């Protein structure tokens, strides 16, 4: 509905239009889980999401009790972003369409872009990695390899799997699908960038895919000490792996987001516990420096290494002096981290911001687990009106096993 030329645009109208523009310009934000927003009420709020309990069956008539261990994943809503500008009272007499096109739409495109970057940056919490560093994905088999890993790690095969690709990879997929592509007039960012079904994925193009820069590396890294596993806390989200053999005294020898493998530590099917025939991949969660002399480094890795029980994820724990390989690429080089995932791999949480008591012109709109707030204030010192649009949100990789990084 369009306001007449002499109708003041109200804060409620602005908030509704802002929320619509925000939702229309989300890609990753439209493909991930968005059901937790109601649990939050202020900046810095954190809740813990329970992960499902796993059991392992026993043989025979005699009852064998299973230990019940419930793991959790904390999600914080810790990012408040806004766009603000000056305007005149005359601007508020514009039609809704004109005011939106001139002010609200570009403001919410910027905020949506920041949400997208927050979500694509979660690649650094995903251990599963495939593709060839430095080579843009270009074949059905390359994307199919990512889907294979998802299915082998128990991603629901009957549900929709998504692939969000940078423009170079998206072009290759679109080229393969060009005979099936029909141009349509669409409205949302998600519809505009959808390429089609390819290798079992709904594929989308995104300019927000992030490039990962590999650390300095160097030396011949090895596991320092045997029996490094987390069987006592099988639902642990991460653990420390002691290593040595790196080039000594190097700052940033390994960067957060690096993927490593350990000789002799093979991945297993989470349902059958049979070896998948390839080494388990672990992601480094924090930058690490190598020490002096033999270059020891304590790496924080995920997932935690579990060698037995219902949460078993490897064939065996790492042996002392087992070789460590960084598979993410060449030292100090950047590679695109395209994302292939089930929607439950990532969560976007967005909450209602408080409406300030001192502002007369204010409104907040919430729908579809998204929320936007508008506030206008008169600046008596500079004799001008100021308006701002705010969102409050957080992003988290809640089930990393349901995502795969496809390098480029």
BELVEN-V68084 format. One record per residue. RES is the residue in one small letter. PHI is phi in degrees with one decimal (none if undefined). PSI is psi in whole degrees, -180 to 180 (999 if undefined). OMEGA is omega in degrees with one decimal (NA if undefined). Layout:
BEGIN
RES|PHI|PSI|OMEGA + RES|PHI|PSI|OMEGA
END
This chain:
BEGIN
x|none|136|-177.3 + x|-105.2|133|177.6 + x|-74.5|150|176.6 + x|-71.8|166|-173.8 + x|-65.2|-20|-178.5 + x|-111.1|19|178.3 + x|-100.5|124|178.3 + x|-65.4|136|175.8 + x|-79.2|123|-175.0 + x|-87.4|163|176.8 + x|-60.7|-34|178.8 + x|-64.0|-41|178.5 + x|-62.8|-44|-179.6 + x|-63.0|-45|-177.7 + x|-63.5|-41|178.8 + x|-64.6|-43|179.9 + x|-66.6|-39|179.1 + x|-62.5|-44|-179.8 + x|-63.7|-42|178.7 + x|-62.3|-45|-179.7 + x|-65.2|-36|177.2 + x|-61.3|-50|-178.0 + x|-64.7|-38|-178.4 + x|-67.9|-18|-175.2 + x|-111.9|15|175.5 + x|-96.8|136|173.0 + x|-109.9|-74|175.7 + x|-54.7|-41|-178.1 + x|-62.4|-21|177.9 + x|-90.8|-12|-173.6 + x|-105.9|-8|-175.9 + x|-104.4|174|-178.3 + x|-72.5|135|-176.7 + x|-136.2|42|-172.9 + x|-107.8|6|-173.8 + x|-105.4|-1|-169.9 + x|-57.1|-36|-175.1 + x|-66.1|-14|-178.9 + x|-78.1|-12|-173.1 + x|-105.1|150|179.7 + x|-139.8|-6|179.0 + x|-160.8|165|178.6 + x|-60.3|134|179.5 + x|89.9|-4|178.3 + x|-61.9|141|178.8 + x|-134.1|135|171.5 + x|-125.1|161|178.5 + x|-110.0|126|178.5 + x|-93.6|126|179.1 + x|-72.6|134|172.6 + x|-92.6|148|-175.2 + x|-64.3|144|176.9 + x|-74.3|142|176.1 + x|-114.8|146|177.5 + x|-125.3|156|174.3 + x|-123.9|131|-175.3 + x|-75.5|160|177.4 + x|-121.1|159|-177.7 + x|-97.7|143|172.5 + x|101.8|173|-176.5 + x|-79.0|-28|-177.8 + x|-69.3|133|-178.6 + x|-72.2|133|175.3 + x|-119.5|117|-178.1 + x|-77.2|139|177.9 + x|-101.0|138|173.9 + x|-70.4|135|179.4 + x|-102.5|116|179.5 + x|-125.2|116|179.1 + x|-98.4|118|176.0 + x|-89.4|160|179.1 + x|-135.1|157|174.8 + x|-126.1|119|179.3 + x|-78.2|139|175.2 + x|-124.7|125|-179.9 + x|-110.2|141|173.5 + x|-103.0|95|-165.1 + x|-126.9|9|-177.2 + x|-122.6|116|173.2 + x|-110.8|125|178.5 + x|-127.6|149|179.7 + x|-146.9|162|168.7 + x|-126.8|134|-177.2 + x|-134.1|149|177.7 + x|-154.3|161|175.1 + x|-89.0|152|177.3 + x|-159.2|169|179.8 + x|-106.1|162|177.7 + x|-61.3|-29|179.1 + x|-61.9|-33|-180.0 + x|-61.1|-29|-178.3 + x|-74.1|-7|176.5 + x|-94.2|2|176.9 + x|-68.9|163|172.8 + x|-67.9|158|178.5 + x|-58.7|-44|-178.6 + x|-61.4|-44|-179.0 + x|-67.3|-43|-178.5 + x|-66.5|-39|178.7 + x|-65.2|-46|-177.9 + x|-63.5|-36|-175.0 + x|-82.1|-37|-172.4 + x|-122.4|-57|-168.2 + x|-68.4|-46|-176.5 + x|-59.5|-51|178.9 + x|-63.9|-32|178.1 + x|-65.6|-45|-176.8 + x|-76.2|-27|172.4 + x|-61.3|-43|178.1 + x|-63.1|-45|-179.8 + x|-66.6|-40|177.4 + x|-62.2|-38|179.1 + x|-61.6|-39|179.0 + x|-67.3|-37|175.0 + x|-62.6|-44|178.9 + x|-58.7|-45|-179.6 + x|-64.8|-36|177.5 + x|-62.7|-37|-178.6 + x|-77.5|-44|-179.8 + x|-68.1|-25|177.8 + x|-70.0|-12|177.9 + x|-70.9|-4|174.0 + x|-51.5|-32|-174.4 + x|-69.6|-5|175.8 + x|-105.0|3|-175.8 + x|-102.8|120|-178.7 + x|-82.1|-29|-176.4 + x|-73.9|130|-170.8 + x|-141.8|138|177.6 + x|-150.0|173|-176.6 + x|100.0|-174|178.9 + x|-121.5|118|-178.6 + x|-58.2|127|179.9 + x|93.1|-3|179.2 + x|-119.4|121|-179.7 + x|-67.1|129|177.5 + x|-54.0|131|-174.0 + x|-142.6|-2|-176.0 + x|-127.2|160|175.7 + x|-59.1|-40|-178.0 + x|-66.9|-32|-179.9 + x|-65.2|-50|176.5 + x|-68.5|-35|178.1 + x|-61.3|-32|177.1 + x|-64.4|-36|176.2 + x|-67.3|-42|178.4 + x|-65.0|-39|177.8 + x|-56.1|-45|179.8 + x|-63.7|-40|179.1 + x|-63.3|-45|-179.1 + x|-66.6|-40|178.7 + x|-65.2|-22|177.5 + x|-102.7|24|169.3 + x|72.4|26|170.1 + x|-64.7|138|-179.1 + x|-59.5|109|-175.3 + x|-65.5|-27|-179.1 + x|-81.1|-13|-179.8 + x|-88.8|166|179.4 + x|-72.0|131|173.0 + x|-108.4|140|-175.4 + x|-114.8|146|172.6 + x|-126.4|120|177.2 + x|-109.3|117|-168.6 + x|-118.2|150|173.9 + x|-70.7|166|-174.3 + x|-56.2|-35|-178.7 + x|-66.3|-46|178.7 + x|-68.7|-38|179.5 + x|-62.1|-36|178.7 + x|-62.2|-42|179.8 + x|-64.1|-41|178.5 + x|-66.9|-45|179.5 + x|-60.8|-35|178.9 + x|-64.0|-40|178.2 + x|-68.8|-28|-176.1 + x|-100.5|8|-170.4 + x|-59.9|-30|-179.4 + x|-74.7|-16|179.7 + x|-101.6|-10|-172.5 + x|-80.4|129|177.1 + x|-121.2|118|-179.7 + x|-68.6|129|178.7 + x|-127.9|153|174.7 + x|-81.0|116|-175.9 + x|-127.6|169|-174.3 + x|-116.1|-42|-173.1 + x|-88.0|159|177.3 + x|-61.0|-38|-179.1 + x|-61.1|-43|179.4 + x|-69.5|-37|-177.7 + x|-66.1|-34|-172.9 + x|-103.4|4|177.6 + x|-73.5|127|-176.1 + x|-93.7|-42|179.8 + x|144.8|-176|178.7 + x|-83.7|126|-176.1 + x|-150.3|125|177.2 + x|55.1|34|178.3 + x|85.4|5|179.3 + x|-115.4|147|158.8 + x|-79.5|119|-172.2 + x|-104.5|142|-178.1 + x|-136.6|151|176.1 + x|-98.1|140|177.4 + x|-147.0|132|174.6 + x|-82.1|0|-177.3 + x|-95.3|1|177.0 + x|-61.8|135|-171.9 + x|-97.9|145|173.6 + x|-90.7|131|176.6 + x|-93.9|130|176.8 + x|-100.0|121|-177.6 + x|-69.5|149|179.9 + x|-69.5|-175|-176.6 + x|-70.4|-29|-178.8 + x|54.6|-158|179.0 + x|112.7|143|179.7 + x|88.9|-165|178.0 + x|-125.8|85|-172.5 + x|-66.7|140|-178.3 + x|-136.7|157|172.0 + x|-71.8|134|179.9 + x|-106.7|89|179.2 + x|110.9|132|-179.4 + x|-82.5|175|174.5 + x|58.8|38|175.9 + x|-92.9|92|177.2 + x|-144.8|176|-175.5 + x|-122.6|39|-179.8 + x|-60.7|-29|-179.6 + x|-71.2|-25|176.4 + x|-131.1|75|-170.2 + x|-64.9|-21|-179.8 + x|-94.7|12|178.2 + x|-59.4|140|-178.9 + x|-81.5|-20|-178.5 + x|-158.0|173|175.5 + x|-156.4|169|175.6 + x|-95.9|132|175.0 + x|-115.0|117|178.7 + x|-81.3|130|-177.0 + x|-133.8|165|171.3 + x|-150.7|-174|178.7 + x|88.5|-3|176.1 + x|-71.5|161|168.9 + x|-57.4|130|-172.4 + x|-69.0|148|170.8 + x|56.6|48|177.7 + x|-110.7|124|175.3 + x|-77.7|131|-179.5 + x|67.2|39|179.4 + x|-61.8|-32|174.1 + x|-133.5|138|-178.7 + x|-105.9|152|173.4 + x|-57.1|133|-177.3 + x|101.1|-8|176.1 + x|-66.6|145|174.9 + x|-111.1|131|-179.3 + x|-125.0|158|168.7 + x|-125.1|159|-178.7 + x|-125.3|129|-178.5 + x|-56.0|133|177.0 + x|84.2|-5|-178.5 + x|-106.8|99|-173.4 + x|-99.3|150|177.8 + x|-72.6|153|177.6 + x|-129.6|155|171.9 + x|-68.6|127|-175.0 + x|-69.5|-9|178.9 + x|-103.0|-41|-177.6 + x|-99.8|-17|-178.6 + x|64.2|17|175.4 + x|-85.0|148|179.7 + x|-61.5|139|176.9 + x|-88.4|-3|174.8 + x|87.1|1|175.9 + x|-134.6|158|-176.3 + x|-65.9|142|176.5 + x|-65.1|138|177.9 + x|-101.2|137|178.7 + x|-125.3|143|178.1 + x|-103.0|139|176.4 + x|-85.3|126|-172.1 + x|-93.3|-12|-178.4 + x|-146.2|147|175.9 + x|-56.4|145|178.9 + x|-134.6|141|175.3 + x|-105.4|150|175.5 + x|-89.0|147|-179.0 + x|-84.6|-172|179.1 + x|-76.5|173|175.9 + x|60.4|-108|-175.5 + x|-81.1|3|177.0 + x|68.2|46|177.4 + x|-66.3|151|177.0 + x|-151.9|133|175.3 + x|-94.3|116|-177.5 + x|-100.7|132|171.0 + x|-89.5|115|-173.7 + x|-121.4|158|173.4 + x|-140.0|146|-2.7 + x|-74.1|169|171.9 + x|-65.9|150|-177.5 + x|-83.8|119|-179.1 + x|-125.2|121|-172.6 + x|-102.3|-7|-179.3 + x|-156.3|170|178.1 + x|83.9|-177|-175.5 + x|-66.4|-18|-179.9 + x|-101.9|14|180.0 + x|-54.5|131|-179.6 + x|-131.1|2|177.9 + x|-140.6|162|177.9 + x|-75.5|-31|-177.7 + x|-162.5|156|175.9 + x|-74.9|164|-178.7 + x|-71.8|139|175.9 + x|-85.0|157|174.3 + x|-60.2|136|-179.7 + x|68.2|16|172.9 + x|-66.1|138|-176.6 + x|-70.7|138|176.6 + x|-108.4|133|178.9 + x|-121.2|129|172.8 + x|-89.0|115|-172.1 + x|-96.3|-3|-169.2 + x|-74.5|-15|178.1 + x|142.5|-168|-177.8 + x|-80.6|145|-178.2 + x|-52.4|138|174.4 + x|59.2|27|179.2 + x|-119.4|147|-176.5 + x|-105.0|141|-179.6 + x|-138.7|141|178.3 + x|-64.8|142|179.2 + x|-116.2|77|174.8 + x|-62.9|152|-174.6 + x|-121.2|129|174.7 + x|-119.6|128|-168.7 + x|-162.8|158|164.5 + x|-86.7|149|-173.3 + x|-57.8|-28|-177.7 + x|-78.6|-3|177.2 + x|-66.1|-36|-174.1 + x|-126.3|151|176.1 + x|-126.3|138|169.3 + x|-112.6|121|179.4 + x|-115.0|131|-178.4 + x|-135.1|136|-174.2 + x|-126.3|164|176.3 + x|-75.5|128|172.4 + x|-81.6|147|176.7 + x|-62.4|148|173.9 + x|-92.5|120|-175.7 + x|-64.8|137|-178.7 + x|-63.7|-33|-172.8 + x|-80.4|-3|-177.6 + x|-104.7|128|178.6 + x|-83.1|-35|-178.4 + x|-97.9|100|-176.5 + x|-158.7|153|176.9 + x|-166.1|159|178.9 + x|-142.3|138|178.8 + x|-128.6|139|178.5 + x|-134.0|138|176.3 + x|-166.1|145|176.5 + x|54.3|37|179.7 + x|62.8|27|170.9 + x|-120.3|156|-179.1 + x|-150.3|144|176.8 + x|-141.3|147|-179.3 + x|-127.3|141|174.6 + x|-122.8|139|176.9 + x|-138.9|134|174.4 + x|-119.4|139|-179.0 + x|-140.5|142|175.5 + x|-89.0|130|176.6 + x|-94.9|102|-176.2 + x|-68.6|-28|-178.9 + x|-69.1|-38|-176.8 + x|-108.8|3|177.5 + x|53.5|59|179.5 + x|-152.3|157|173.6 + x|-95.3|141|179.5 + x|-126.5|135|178.1 + x|-123.5|148|175.5 + x|-142.2|144|174.1 + x|-113.6|129|-176.5 + x|-125.3|150|168.0 + x|-134.1|153|178.9 + x|-129.8|124|-172.5 + x|-155.6|171|172.3 + x|-150.9|153|178.0 + x|-127.3|150|-177.7 + x|-154.6|142|169.2 + x|-87.2|105|-173.5 + x|-94.8|-30|175.5 + x|-131.4|81|-176.7 + x|-60.3|-24|179.2 + x|-68.6|-12|179.0 + x|-98.1|19|178.6 + x|-138.3|153|176.0 + x|-137.5|135|173.4 + x|-87.6|126|177.7 + x|-107.9|106|-172.7 + x|-74.8|159|179.0 + x|-134.0|999|NA
END
